[in-house]
Amino acid sequence: MVYDEVTMPYPQSHKSKTKARILASAAELFSRKGFQKVSIGQIMTLAKMTHGAFYTHFASKEALYNESVRLTLDKSRAARLVKGPLSVQHLTDLVANYCNLQELVSKHEPGPEAVLFNEIGSEKEEIRTLFEASYSRMKKMLETRLMALGKLKKLPFANDRNVIADKARVILASLIGAVAIAKSLPGEAESKQVLTATQRQILLMMGVSENEAENMLHG
């Protein structure tokens, strides 16, 4: 059933739920296809609502994109893991969240790194600004965890802010690059190899042994 809030008035609680449905649909499509390749019509179709109901909740597609990306980042497993225990394995879970190995071919929620990948090179100022904000937020999240682990002597490199910042940059660049390559390859097997190899190298960089890395990746 397709709902039309323009001609059918609903209580505030219903409006909140329908806005959440629009946001969920937008997050799904934007994460997988990017801003330019998604239309308001596609979003509303996925939300099972009429096109006209969109403007009851959002002023523009850009406004929806901004809010949906923030929702993706806030809901991501990585964001929740920031408050978890301080261990290299826990940080590994945070890092590995960038792409469940089945995510590219399943209905699992896309990770925030997929959002960043889709908007690489965007010429729209609003999107470039949001991309920078999202990148900075994720980089800060990684730096905070790496600094905390460094203070506990759990990492094989200096607990220096510049060193930590570079490690965070390497992690993010590796993750986003891996997603870019994996999503461009026609074969699922090679895509998984790219993702797994990237995870493995990040684990090794953080001092995890080869055997431990294999257990984490395939255990």
ChimeraX commands (.cxc) that place a marker at each C-alpha (Angstrom):
marker #1 position 0.00,0.00,0.00 radius 0.5
marker #1 position 1.27,3.50,-0.89 radius 0.5
marker #1 position 0.57,6.23,1.64 radius 0.5
marker #1 position -0.12,9.91,0.86 radius 0.5
marker #1 position 0.33,12.29,3.77 radius 0.5
marker #1 position -0.55,15.27,1.61 radius 0.5
marker #1 position -4.22,14.31,1.25 radius 0.5
marker #1 position -4.51,12.11,4.35 radius 0.5
marker #1 position -3.75,13.97,7.61 radius 0.5
marker #1 position -2.09,11.88,10.32 radius 0.5
marker #1 position -1.10,12.49,13.97 radius 0.5
marker #1 position 2.44,13.60,14.80 radius 0.5
marker #1 position 3.48,10.11,15.89 radius 0.5
marker #1 position 2.59,8.76,12.45 radius 0.5
marker #1 position 4.50,11.58,10.75 radius 0.5
marker #1 position 7.59,10.73,12.78 radius 0.5
marker #1 position 7.36,7.11,11.70 radius 0.5
marker #1 position 6.89,7.97,8.03 radius 0.5
marker #1 position 9.82,10.39,8.14 radius 0.5
marker #1 position 11.91,7.57,9.60 radius 0.5
marker #1 position 10.81,5.34,6.71 radius 0.5
marker #1 position 11.88,7.96,4.18 radius 0.5
marker #1 position 15.23,8.36,5.93 radius 0.5
marker #1 position 15.78,4.60,6.01 radius 0.5
marker #1 position 15.00,4.30,2.30 radius 0.5
marker #1 position 17.24,7.25,1.48 radius 0.5
marker #1 position 20.12,5.87,3.53 radius 0.5
marker #1 position 19.81,2.54,1.72 radius 0.5
marker #1 position 19.79,4.05,-1.78 radius 0.5
marker #1 position 22.33,6.82,-1.19 radius 0.5
marker #1 position 24.75,4.37,0.41 radius 0.5
marker #1 position 24.54,1.99,-2.52 radius 0.5
marker #1 position 24.24,4.37,-5.48 radius 0.5
marker #1 position 25.35,7.84,-4.40 radius 0.5
marker #1 position 23.54,11.18,-4.47 radius 0.5
marker #1 position 23.48,11.76,-8.22 radius 0.5
marker #1 position 22.04,8.36,-9.17 radius 0.5
marker #1 position 19.11,8.43,-6.76 radius 0.5
marker #1 position 15.87,10.30,-7.38 radius 0.5
marker #1 position 13.22,11.42,-4.92 radius 0.5
marker #1 position 10.81,9.13,-6.76 radius 0.5
marker #1 position 13.01,6.10,-6.15 radius 0.5
marker #1 position 13.29,6.93,-2.46 radius 0.5
marker #1 position 9.55,7.35,-2.04 radius 0.5
marker #1 position 8.84,4.17,-3.98 radius 0.5
marker #1 position 11.10,2.20,-1.66 radius 0.5
marker #1 position 9.42,3.86,1.33 radius 0.5
marker #1 position 6.02,2.95,-0.22 radius 0.5
marker #1 position 4.83,6.55,-0.13 radius 0.5
marker #1 position 3.73,9.03,-2.76 radius 0.5
marker #1 position 6.15,11.53,-4.27 radius 0.5
marker #1 position 4.15,14.47,-2.94 radius 0.5
marker #1 position 4.53,13.35,0.67 radius 0.5
marker #1 position 8.28,13.93,0.43 radius 0.5
marker #1 position 7.98,17.71,0.87 radius 0.5
marker #1 position 5.99,17.28,4.06 radius 0.5
marker #1 position 9.25,16.23,5.69 radius 0.5
marker #1 position 12.15,17.62,3.63 radius 0.5
marker #1 position 12.77,20.84,1.76 radius 0.5
marker #1 position 14.99,19.23,-0.87 radius 0.5
marker #1 position 16.85,16.12,-1.91 radius 0.5
marker #1 position 20.03,17.72,-0.55 radius 0.5
marker #1 position 18.41,18.20,2.88 radius 0.5
marker #1 position 17.35,14.56,2.92 radius 0.5
marker #1 position 20.82,13.43,1.86 radius 0.5
marker #1 position 22.45,15.41,4.65 radius 0.5
marker #1 position 20.19,13.93,7.31 radius 0.5
marker #1 position 20.29,10.39,5.94 radius 0.5
marker #1 position 24.10,10.30,5.84 radius 0.5
marker #1 position 24.29,11.51,9.41 radius 0.5
marker #1 position 21.82,8.79,10.35 radius 0.5
marker #1 position 23.97,6.18,8.58 radius 0.5
marker #1 position 27.04,7.32,10.51 radius 0.5
marker #1 position 25.21,7.44,13.84 radius 0.5
marker #1 position 23.65,3.99,13.39 radius 0.5
marker #1 position 26.78,2.31,12.10 radius 0.5
marker #1 position 28.31,-0.45,14.15 radius 0.5
marker #1 position 31.54,1.50,14.06 radius 0.5
marker #1 position 29.96,4.41,15.91 radius 0.5
marker #1 position 28.66,2.06,18.62 radius 0.5
marker #1 position 32.00,0.32,18.94 radius 0.5
marker #1 position 33.69,3.58,19.89 radius 0.5
marker #1 position 32.32,3.08,23.39 radius 0.5
marker #1 position 33.48,-0.53,23.58 radius 0.5
marker #1 position 36.45,-2.06,25.41 radius 0.5
marker #1 position 39.99,-0.98,24.59 radius 0.5
marker #1 position 41.60,-3.84,22.70 radius 0.5
marker #1 position 43.19,-4.30,19.30 radius 0.5
marker #1 position 40.59,-6.92,18.43 radius 0.5
marker #1 position 37.79,-4.52,19.31 radius 0.5
marker #1 position 39.36,-1.83,17.13 radius 0.5
marker #1 position 39.60,-4.47,14.42 radius 0.5
marker #1 position 35.84,-4.94,14.63 radius 0.5
marker #1 position 35.44,-1.19,14.30 radius 0.5
marker #1 position 37.73,-1.04,11.27 radius 0.5
marker #1 position 36.28,-4.13,9.63 radius 0.5
marker #1 position 32.79,-2.65,9.82 radius 0.5
marker #1 position 33.51,-0.82,6.55 radius 0.5
marker #1 position 32.16,-3.71,4.56 radius 0.5
marker #1 position 30.79,-7.01,5.72 radius 0.5
marker #1 position 32.08,-9.46,3.12 radius 0.5
marker #1 position 28.51,-10.19,2.06 radius 0.5
marker #1 position 27.38,-6.56,2.01 radius 0.5
marker #1 position 28.06,-5.91,-1.65 radius 0.5
marker #1 position 25.65,-8.65,-2.72 radius 0.5
marker #1 position 23.11,-8.68,0.10 radius 0.5
marker #1 position 20.55,-6.53,1.86 radius 0.5
marker #1 position 22.74,-5.78,4.89 radius 0.5
marker #1 position 22.90,-2.14,5.90 radius 0.5
marker #1 position 25.70,-0.37,4.02 radius 0.5
marker #1 position 28.48,0.98,6.20 radius 0.5
marker #1 position 29.42,4.67,6.32 radius 0.5
marker #1 position 32.49,4.05,4.18 radius 0.5
marker #1 position 30.19,3.10,1.30 radius 0.5
marker #1 position 28.68,6.57,1.58 radius 0.5
marker #1 position 32.12,8.15,1.31 radius 0.5
marker #1 position 33.06,5.99,-1.65 radius 0.5
marker #1 position 29.95,6.93,-3.62 radius 0.5
marker #1 position 30.66,10.65,-3.36 radius 0.5
marker #1 position 34.36,10.67,-4.29 radius 0.5
marker #1 position 34.92,13.41,-6.84 radius 0.5
marker #1 position 31.44,14.93,-6.52 radius 0.5
marker #1 position 31.24,18.42,-8.00 radius 0.5
marker #1 position 28.32,19.52,-5.85 radius 0.5
marker #1 position 29.54,21.85,-3.12 radius 0.5
marker #1 position 27.00,20.58,-0.58 radius 0.5
marker #1 position 28.08,16.98,-1.14 radius 0.5
marker #1 position 31.78,17.82,-1.02 radius 0.5
marker #1 position 31.21,19.63,2.28 radius 0.5
marker #1 position 29.34,16.66,3.74 radius 0.5
marker #1 position 31.96,14.26,2.43 radius 0.5
marker #1 position 34.67,16.24,4.23 radius 0.5
marker #1 position 32.65,16.32,7.44 radius 0.5
marker #1 position 31.99,12.56,7.27 radius 0.5
marker #1 position 35.63,11.79,6.55 radius 0.5
marker #1 position 36.81,14.02,9.40 radius 0.5
marker #1 position 34.36,12.41,11.81 radius 0.5
marker #1 position 35.49,8.89,10.94 radius 0.5
marker #1 position 39.16,9.88,11.07 radius 0.5
marker #1 position 38.68,11.45,14.50 radius 0.5
marker #1 position 36.91,8.30,15.70 radius 0.5
marker #1 position 39.86,6.15,14.65 radius 0.5
marker #1 position 42.42,8.57,16.10 radius 0.5
marker #1 position 40.66,8.56,19.46 radius 0.5
marker #1 position 40.72,4.78,19.66 radius 0.5
marker #1 position 44.30,4.49,18.45 radius 0.5
marker #1 position 45.49,7.08,20.97 radius 0.5
marker #1 position 43.74,5.24,23.80 radius 0.5
marker #1 position 45.29,1.91,22.75 radius 0.5
marker #1 position 48.66,3.58,22.40 radius 0.5
marker #1 position 48.54,4.82,25.96 radius 0.5
marker #1 position 48.00,1.23,27.06 radius 0.5
marker #1 position 51.07,0.13,25.02 radius 0.5
marker #1 position 48.90,-2.12,22.84 radius 0.5
marker #1 position 50.10,-0.86,19.45 radius 0.5
marker #1 position 53.45,-1.41,17.67 radius 0.5
marker #1 position 54.00,2.25,16.83 radius 0.5
marker #1 position 54.64,5.49,18.69 radius 0.5
marker #1 position 51.74,7.07,20.54 radius 0.5
marker #1 position 52.41,10.36,18.79 radius 0.5
marker #1 position 49.53,12.46,17.46 radius 0.5
marker #1 position 51.09,12.86,14.03 radius 0.5
marker #1 position 51.83,9.13,13.77 radius 0.5
marker #1 position 48.32,8.27,14.94 radius 0.5
marker #1 position 46.78,10.70,12.45 radius 0.5
marker #1 position 48.74,9.10,9.62 radius 0.5
marker #1 position 47.65,5.61,10.67 radius 0.5
marker #1 position 44.02,6.74,10.70 radius 0.5
marker #1 position 44.46,8.21,7.21 radius 0.5
marker #1 position 45.98,4.94,5.97 radius 0.5
marker #1 position 43.12,2.93,7.44 radius 0.5
marker #1 position 40.44,5.11,5.90 radius 0.5
marker #1 position 42.17,5.35,2.53 radius 0.5
marker #1 position 42.60,1.57,2.49 radius 0.5
marker #1 position 38.97,0.93,3.39 radius 0.5
marker #1 position 37.46,3.37,0.93 radius 0.5
marker #1 position 39.83,2.26,-1.81 radius 0.5
marker #1 position 39.01,-1.38,-1.17 radius 0.5
marker #1 position 35.29,-0.69,-1.40 radius 0.5
marker #1 position 35.84,1.26,-4.63 radius 0.5
marker #1 position 37.74,-1.61,-6.24 radius 0.5
marker #1 position 35.48,-4.35,-4.90 radius 0.5
marker #1 position 32.33,-2.66,-6.13 radius 0.5
marker #1 position 33.87,-2.22,-9.58 radius 0.5
marker #1 position 34.84,-5.87,-10.06 radius 0.5
marker #1 position 32.38,-8.21,-11.79 radius 0.5
marker #1 position 33.41,-11.29,-9.83 radius 0.5
marker #1 position 32.29,-11.74,-6.21 radius 0.5
marker #1 position 35.25,-13.98,-5.39 radius 0.5
marker #1 position 37.88,-11.38,-6.29 radius 0.5
marker #1 position 35.88,-8.65,-4.56 radius 0.5
marker #1 position 35.99,-10.65,-1.34 radius 0.5
marker #1 position 39.72,-11.21,-1.77 radius 0.5
marker #1 position 40.29,-7.46,-2.09 radius 0.5
marker #1 position 38.28,-6.77,1.06 radius 0.5
marker #1 position 39.91,-9.55,3.06 radius 0.5
marker #1 position 43.42,-8.56,1.97 radius 0.5
marker #1 position 42.75,-4.99,3.05 radius 0.5
marker #1 position 41.51,-6.08,6.45 radius 0.5
marker #1 position 44.53,-8.36,6.85 radius 0.5
marker #1 position 47.03,-5.57,6.12 radius 0.5
marker #1 position 45.35,-3.23,8.60 radius 0.5
marker #1 position 45.48,-5.94,11.25 radius 0.5
marker #1 position 49.17,-6.52,10.62 radius 0.5
marker #1 position 49.81,-2.78,10.82 radius 0.5
marker #1 position 48.23,-2.82,14.28 radius 0.5
marker #1 position 50.52,-5.59,15.46 radius 0.5
marker #1 position 48.25,-8.58,15.04 radius 0.5
marker #1 position 50.14,-11.74,14.06 radius 0.5
marker #1 position 49.46,-13.58,10.80 radius 0.5
marker #1 position 47.74,-16.45,12.64 radius 0.5
marker #1 position 45.62,-14.10,14.74 radius 0.5
marker #1 position 44.64,-12.15,11.64 radius 0.5
marker #1 position 43.52,-15.29,9.86 radius 0.5
marker #1 position 41.45,-16.33,12.87 radius 0.5
marker #1 position 39.81,-12.91,13.04 radius 0.5
marker #1 position 39.02,-12.91,9.33 radius 0.5
marker #1 position 37.92,-16.50,8.95 radius 0.5
marker #1 position 37.18,-17.63,12.49 radius 0.5
marker link #1:1,2 radius 0.2
marker link #1:2,3 radius 0.2
marker link #1:3,4 radius 0.2
marker link #1:4,5 radius 0.2
marker link #1:5,6 radius 0.2
marker link #1:6,7 radius 0.2
marker link #1:7,8 radius 0.2
marker link #1:8,9 radius 0.2
marker link #1:9,10 radius 0.2
marker link #1:10,11 radius 0.2
marker link #1:11,12 radius 0.2
marker link #1:12,13 radius 0.2
marker link #1:13,14 radius 0.2
marker link #1:14,15 radius 0.2
marker link #1:15,16 radius 0.2
marker link #1:16,17 radius 0.2
marker link #1:17,18 radius 0.2
marker link #1:18,19 radius 0.2
marker link #1:19,20 radius 0.2
marker link #1:20,21 radius 0.2
marker link #1:21,22 radius 0.2
marker link #1:22,23 radius 0.2
marker link #1:23,24 radius 0.2
marker link #1:24,25 radius 0.2
marker link #1:25,26 radius 0.2
marker link #1:26,27 radius 0.2
marker link #1:27,28 radius 0.2
marker link #1:28,29 radius 0.2
marker link #1:29,30 radius 0.2
marker link #1:30,31 radius 0.2
marker link #1:31,32 radius 0.2
marker link #1:32,33 radius 0.2
marker link #1:33,34 radius 0.2
marker link #1:34,35 radius 0.2
marker link #1:35,36 radius 0.2
marker link #1:36,37 radius 0.2
marker link #1:37,38 radius 0.2
marker link #1:38,39 radius 0.2
marker link #1:39,40 radius 0.2
marker link #1:40,41 radius 0.2
marker link #1:41,42 radius 0.2
marker link #1:42,43 radius 0.2
marker link #1:43,44 radius 0.2
marker link #1:44,45 radius 0.2
marker link #1:45,46 radius 0.2
marker link #1:46,47 radius 0.2
marker link #1:47,48 radius 0.2
marker link #1:48,49 radius 0.2
marker link #1:49,50 radius 0.2
marker link #1:50,51 radius 0.2
marker link #1:51,52 radius 0.2
marker link #1:52,53 radius 0.2
marker link #1:53,54 radius 0.2
marker link #1:54,55 radius 0.2
marker link #1:55,56 radius 0.2
marker link #1:56,57 radius 0.2
marker link #1:57,58 radius 0.2
marker link #1:58,59 radius 0.2
marker link #1:59,60 radius 0.2
marker link #1:60,61 radius 0.2
marker link #1:61,62 radius 0.2
marker link #1:62,63 radius 0.2
marker link #1:63,64 radius 0.2
marker link #1:64,65 radius 0.2
marker link #1:65,66 radius 0.2
marker link #1:66,67 radius 0.2
marker link #1:67,68 radius 0.2
marker link #1:68,69 radius 0.2
marker link #1:69,70 radius 0.2
marker link #1:70,71 radius 0.2
marker link #1:71,72 radius 0.2
marker link #1:72,73 radius 0.2
marker link #1:73,74 radius 0.2
marker link #1:74,75 radius 0.2
marker link #1:75,76 radius 0.2
marker link #1:76,77 radius 0.2
marker link #1:77,78 radius 0.2
marker link #1:78,79 radius 0.2
marker link #1:79,80 radius 0.2
marker link #1:80,81 radius 0.2
marker link #1:81,82 radius 0.2
marker link #1:82,83 radius 0.2
marker link #1:83,84 radius 0.2
marker link #1:84,85 radius 0.2
marker link #1:85,86 radius 0.2
marker link #1:86,87 radius 0.2
marker link #1:87,88 radius 0.2
marker link #1:88,89 radius 0.2
marker link #1:89,90 radius 0.2
marker link #1:90,91 radius 0.2
marker link #1:91,92 radius 0.2
marker link #1:92,93 radius 0.2
marker link #1:93,94 radius 0.2
marker link #1:94,95 radius 0.2
marker link #1:95,96 radius 0.2
marker link #1:96,97 radius 0.2
marker link #1:97,98 radius 0.2
marker link #1:98,99 radius 0.2
marker link #1:99,100 radius 0.2
marker link #1:100,101 radius 0.2
marker link #1:101,102 radius 0.2
marker link #1:102,103 radius 0.2
marker link #1:103,104 radius 0.2
marker link #1:104,105 radius 0.2
marker link #1:105,106 radius 0.2
marker link #1:106,107 radius 0.2
marker link #1:107,108 radius 0.2
marker link #1:108,109 radius 0.2
marker link #1:109,110 radius 0.2
marker link #1:110,111 radius 0.2
marker link #1:111,112 radius 0.2
marker link #1:112,113 radius 0.2
marker link #1:113,114 radius 0.2
marker link #1:114,115 radius 0.2
marker link #1:115,116 radius 0.2
marker link #1:116,117 radius 0.2
marker link #1:117,118 radius 0.2
marker link #1:118,119 radius 0.2
marker link #1:119,120 radius 0.2
marker link #1:120,121 radius 0.2
marker link #1:121,122 radius 0.2
marker link #1:122,123 radius 0.2
marker link #1:123,124 radius 0.2
marker link #1:124,125 radius 0.2
marker link #1:125,126 radius 0.2
marker link #1:126,127 radius 0.2
marker link #1:127,128 radius 0.2
marker link #1:128,129 radius 0.2
marker link #1:129,130 radius 0.2
marker link #1:130,131 radius 0.2
marker link #1:131,132 radius 0.2
marker link #1:132,133 radius 0.2
marker link #1:133,134 radius 0.2
marker link #1:134,135 radius 0.2
marker link #1:135,136 radius 0.2
marker link #1:136,137 radius 0.2
marker link #1:137,138 radius 0.2
marker link #1:138,139 radius 0.2
marker link #1:139,140 radius 0.2
marker link #1:140,141 radius 0.2
marker link #1:141,142 radius 0.2
marker link #1:142,143 radius 0.2
marker link #1:143,144 radius 0.2
marker link #1:144,145 radius 0.2
marker link #1:145,146 radius 0.2
marker link #1:146,147 radius 0.2
marker link #1:147,148 radius 0.2
marker link #1:148,149 radius 0.2
marker link #1:149,150 radius 0.2
marker link #1:150,151 radius 0.2
marker link #1:151,152 radius 0.2
marker link #1:152,153 radius 0.2
marker link #1:153,154 radius 0.2
marker link #1:154,155 radius 0.2
marker link #1:155,156 radius 0.2
marker link #1:156,157 radius 0.2
marker link #1:157,158 radius 0.2
marker link #1:158,159 radius 0.2
marker link #1:159,160 radius 0.2
marker link #1:160,161 radius 0.2
marker link #1:161,162 radius 0.2
marker link #1:162,163 radius 0.2
marker link #1:163,164 radius 0.2
marker link #1:164,165 radius 0.2
marker link #1:165,166 radius 0.2
marker link #1:166,167 radius 0.2
marker link #1:167,168 radius 0.2
marker link #1:168,169 radius 0.2
marker link #1:169,170 radius 0.2
marker link #1:170,171 radius 0.2
marker link #1:171,172 radius 0.2
marker link #1:172,173 radius 0.2
marker link #1:173,174 radius 0.2
marker link #1:174,175 radius 0.2
marker link #1:175,176 radius 0.2
marker link #1:176,177 radius 0.2
marker link #1:177,178 radius 0.2
marker link #1:178,179 radius 0.2
marker link #1:179,180 radius 0.2
marker link #1:180,181 radius 0.2
marker link #1:181,182 radius 0.2
marker link #1:182,183 radius 0.2
marker link #1:183,184 radius 0.2
marker link #1:184,185 radius 0.2
marker link #1:185,186 radius 0.2
marker link #1:186,187 radius 0.2
marker link #1:187,188 radius 0.2
marker link #1:188,189 radius 0.2
marker link #1:189,190 radius 0.2
marker link #1:190,191 radius 0.2
marker link #1:191,192 radius 0.2
marker link #1:192,193 radius 0.2
marker link #1:193,194 radius 0.2
marker link #1:194,195 radius 0.2
marker link #1:195,196 radius 0.2
marker link #1:196,197 radius 0.2
marker link #1:197,198 radius 0.2
marker link #1:198,199 radius 0.2
marker link #1:199,200 radius 0.2
marker link #1:200,201 radius 0.2
marker link #1:201,202 radius 0.2
marker link #1:202,203 radius 0.2
marker link #1:203,204 radius 0.2
marker link #1:204,205 radius 0.2
marker link #1:205,206 radius 0.2
marker link #1:206,207 radius 0.2
marker link #1:207,208 radius 0.2
marker link #1:208,209 radius 0.2
marker link #1:209,210 radius 0.2
marker link #1:210,211 radius 0.2
marker link #1:211,212 radius 0.2
marker link #1:212,213 radius 0.2
marker link #1:213,214 radius 0.2
marker link #1:214,215 radius 0.2
marker link #1:215,216 radius 0.2
marker link #1:216,217 radius 0.2
marker link #1:217,218 radius 0.2
marker link #1:218,219 radius 0.2
view
